[in-house]
Amino acid sequence: MKKFLLLRDIYVEAFRDWTQKILERYFKAFSVFCFILLLITFYAFIYRLSTGFAF
């Protein structure tokens, strides 16, 4: 049991900042992806309005 706790502590210390950096990058990429999807949606809506598409 002592070996397991020691390995767990080593693992936690090794990856403490690593997970936070990955999450930060993930959320930045996700926000950029969502913004691009919103731009595509607005473009499609404006295109449909300008071509006279009946909703």
Secondary structure, 3 states (H helix, E strand, C coil): CHHHHHHHHHHHHHCHHHHHHHHHHHHHHHHHHHHHHHHHHHHHHHHHHHCCCCC
